[in-house]
Amino acid sequence: MSRIRVTIDRLVLKGFEAGERKALVEGLQGELSRVLADPGGRAKWARSHRTPLLRLGAMPLEPGLSGGRKSGGGVARAIGRGLRP
């Protein structure tokens, strides 16, 4: 497999300051790229499919830019776990 396409139609981040939203999105993008590039994980879900909804469960949120990045990374890892069959 040489290409993975992920489409997120909408990301709603209520209650975050602008800088925190940006940090969360950057953390999400960076960690999701890492999670999807992992060959071991990729083999488990490497098939064409659509996942209209993933319930990720409770996610701890920490204030500030570092908290936003950490939260984005946590969301990305949860998405990676949710993609497994």
URJOKA-V971707 format. One record per residue. N is the residue number from 1. PSI is psi as a letter, one per 20 degrees, with the letter a starting at -180 (NA if undefined). D_CENTER is the distance of its C-alpha to the mean C-alpha in Angstrom with 2 decimals. Layout:
n psi d_center
N PSI D_CENTER
N PSI D_CENTER
//
This chain:
n psi d_center
1 p 20.22
2 i 19.87
3 p 17.28
4 p 13.94
5 p 13.22
6 p 10.10
7 p 11.19
8 o 9.67
9 h 13.06
10 p 12.66
11 o 10.68
12 p 13.22
13 n 13.39
14 q 16.86
15 j 18.70
16 q 17.05
17 r 19.31
18 g 18.70
19 h 18.05
20 h 15.56
21 g 13.60
22 g 13.78
23 h 12.80
24 g 9.66
25 g 8.69
26 g 10.00
27 g 8.20
28 g 4.69
29 g 6.70
30 g 8.63
31 h 6.81
32 h 4.97
33 g 8.66
34 g 10.07
35 g 8.64
36 h 9.74
37 i 12.89
38 o 14.02
39 h 17.17
40 g 17.54
41 h 14.34
42 h 14.86
43 h 18.35
44 h 17.35
45 k 15.54
46 m 17.21
47 q 18.76
48 p 18.55
49 r 17.14
50 q 15.56
51 n 13.38
52 h 14.37
53 p 12.81
54 p 10.65
55 o 12.04
56 i 9.92
57 a 13.02
58 p 14.00
59 p 11.83
60 p 14.21
61 p 14.38
62 q 16.54
63 r 18.43
64 r 18.65
65 g 16.77
66 h 16.00
67 h 14.78
68 g 12.40
69 g 11.04
70 g 11.01
71 g 9.28
72 g 6.36
73 h 6.44
74 h 7.06
75 g 4.39
76 g 2.33
77 h 5.98
78 h 6.67
79 g 5.17
80 g 7.20
81 h 9.92
82 i 10.08
83 i 10.80
84 q 13.82
85 NA 17.05
//
